[in-house]
Amino acid sequence: MFEEAAFRTTIYRFFKNDKIAYIVSCVGFAWMHTGPNPILIVYLPMSIVLTSIYHRRRVLGESILVHGVFNALLPIVIPLLQVITGLYYL
């Protein structure tokens, strides 16, 4: 919940321009999970999905719900992503 609040509502309130807020939120969220690492390309699509969900209606609960479901599916998703990307240090 903290991640979503920090990277969705806080960033959207800080930046007056929605496009800048969207980009900073997407990249910042993915960067927080990976740092300066090529694995960022794996996290960026999920960040885009979560940001798009919030951006559409500005309802934080929706992005929290999707984030929670995604985290619950991680035991399945991570091995799948490792096979697809060939990156076994996720």
Contact map, one row per residue, 1 for C-alpha under 8 A:
111110000000000000000000000000000000000000000000000000000000000100000000000000000000000000
111111000000000000000000000000000000000000000000000000000000000000000000000000000000000000
111111100000000000000000000010000000000000000000000000000000000000000000000000000000000000
111111111000000000000000000000000000000000000000000000000001001100000000000000000000000000
111111111100000000000000000000000000000000000000000000000001000000000000000000000000000000
011111111110000000000000000000000000000000000000000000000000000000000000000000000000000000
001111111111000000000000100110000000000000000000000000000000000000000000000000000000000000
000111111111000000000000100000000000000000000000001001000001000000000000000000000000000000
000111111111100000000000000000000000000000000000000000000101000000000000000000000000000000
000011111111110000000000000000000000000000000000000000000000000000000000000000000000000000
000001111111111000001001100000000000000000000000000000000000000000000000000000000000000000
000000111111111101001100100000000000000000000000000000000000000000000000000000000000000000
000000001111111100000000000000000000000000000000000000000000000000000000000000000000000000
000000000111111100001000000000000000000000000000000000000000000000000000000000000000000000
000000000011111111011000000000000000000000000000000000000000000000000000000000000000000000
000000000001111111001000000000000000000000000000000000000000000000000000000000000000000000
000000000000001111111000000000000000000000000000000000000000000000000000000000000000000000
000000000001001111111100000000000000000000000000000000000000000000000000000000000000000000
000000000000000011111110000000000000000000000000000000000000000000000000000000000000000000
000000000000001011111111000000000000000000000000000000000000000000000000000000000000000000
000000000011011111111111100000000000000000000000000000000000000000000000000000000000000000
000000000001000001111111110000000000000000000000001100100000000000000000000000000000000000
000000000000000000111111111000000000000000000000000000000000000000000000000000000000000000
000000000010000000011111111100000000000000000000000000000000000000000000000000000000000000
000000110011000000001111111110000000000000000010001000000000000000000000000000000000000000
000000000000000000000111111111000000000000010011001000000000000000000000000000000000000000
000000000000000000000011111111100000000000010010000000000000000000000000000000000000000000
000000100000000000000001111111110000000000000000000000000000000000000000000000000000000000
001000100000000000000000111111111000000000000010000000000000000000000000000000000000000000
000000000000000000000000011111111110000100110010000000000000000000000000000000000000000000
000000000000000000000000001111111111000100000000000000000000000000000000000000000000000000
000000000000000000000000000111111110000000000000000000000000000000000000000000000000000000
000000000000000000000000000011111110000100100000000000000000000000000000000000000000000000
000000000000000000000000000001111111101100100000000000000000000000000000000000000000000000
000000000000000000000000000001111111100100000000000000000000000000000000000000000000000000
000000000000000000000000000000100111110100000000000000000000000000000000000000000000000000
000000000000000000000000000000000111111100000000000000000000000000000000000000000000000000
000000000000000000000000000000000001111110000000000000000000000000000000000000000000000000
000000000000000000000000000000000100111111100000000000000000000000000000000000000000001001
000000000000000000000000000001101111111111110000000000000000000000000000000000000000000000
000000000000000000000000000000000000011111111000000000000000000000000000000000000000000000
000000000000000000000000000000000000001111111100000000000000000000000000000000001000000000
000000000000000000000000000001001100001111111110000000000000000000000000000000000000000000
000000000000000000000000011001000000000111111111000000000000000000000000000000000000000000
000000000000000000000000000000000000000011111111100000000000000000000000000000000000000000
000000000000000000000000000000000000000001111111110000000000000000000000000000000000000000
000000000000000000000000111011000000000000111111111000000000000000000000000000000000000000
000000000000000000000000010000000000000000011111111100000000000000000000000000000000000000
000000000000000000000000000000000000000000001111111110000000000000000000000000000000000000
000000000000000000000000000000000000000000000111111111000000001001100000000000000000000000
000000010000000000000100110000000000000000000011111111100000001000000000000000000000000000
000000000000000000000100000000000000000000000001111111110000000000000000000000000000000000
000000000000000000000000000000000000000000000000111111111100011000000000000000000000000000
000000010000000000000000000000000000000000000000011111111111011000000000000000000000000000
000000000000000000000100000000000000000000000000001111111100000000000000000000000000000000
000000000000000000000000000000000000000000000000000111111100000000000000000000000000000000
000000000000000000000000000000000000000000000000000011111110000000000000000000000000000000
000000001000000000000000000000000000000000000000000011111111000000000000000000000000000000
000000000000000000000000000000000000000000000000000001001111111000000000000000000000000000
000110011000000000000000000000000000000000000000000001000111111100000000000000000000000000
000000000000000000000000000000000000000000000000000000000011111110000000000000000000000000
000000000000000000000000000000000000000000000000000011000011111111000000000000000000000000
000100000000000000000000000000000000000000000000011011000011111111100000000000000000000000
100100000000000000000000000000000000000000000000000000000001111111110000000000000000000000
000000000000000000000000000000000000000000000000000000000000111111111000000000000000000000
000000000000000000000000000000000000000000000000010000000000011111111100000000000000000000
000000000000000000000000000000000000000000000000010000000000001111111110000000000000000000
000000000000000000000000000000000000000000000000000000000000000111111111000000000000000000
000000000000000000000000000000000000000000000000000000000000000011111111100000000000000000
000000000000000000000000000000000000000000000000000000000000000001111111110000000000000000
000000000000000000000000000000000000000000000000000000000000000000111111110000000000000000
000000000000000000000000000000000000000000000000000000000000000000011111111000000000000000
000000000000000000000000000000000000000000000000000000000000000000001111111110000000000000
000000000000000000000000000000000000000000000000000000000000000000000111111111000000000000
000000000000000000000000000000000000000000000000000000000000000000000001111111100000000000
000000000000000000000000000000000000000000000000000000000000000000000000111111110000000000
000000000000000000000000000000000000000000000000000000000000000000000000111111111000000000
000000000000000000000000000000000000000000000000000000000000000000000000011111111100000001
000000000000000000000000000000000000000000000000000000000000000000000000001111111110000000
000000000000000000000000000000000000000000000000000000000000000000000000000111111111000000
000000000000000000000000000000000000000001000000000000000000000000000000000011111111111000
000000000000000000000000000000000000000000000000000000000000000000000000000001111111111111
000000000000000000000000000000000000000000000000000000000000000000000000000000111111111100
000000000000000000000000000000000000000000000000000000000000000000000000000000011111110000
000000000000000000000000000000000000000000000000000000000000000000000000000000001111111000
000000000000000000000000000000000000000000000000000000000000000000000000000000001111111100
000000000000000000000000000000000000001000000000000000000000000000000000000000001110111111
000000000000000000000000000000000000000000000000000000000000000000000000000000000110011111
000000000000000000000000000000000000000000000000000000000000000000000000000000000100001111
000000000000000000000000000000000000001000000000000000000000000000000000000001000100001111
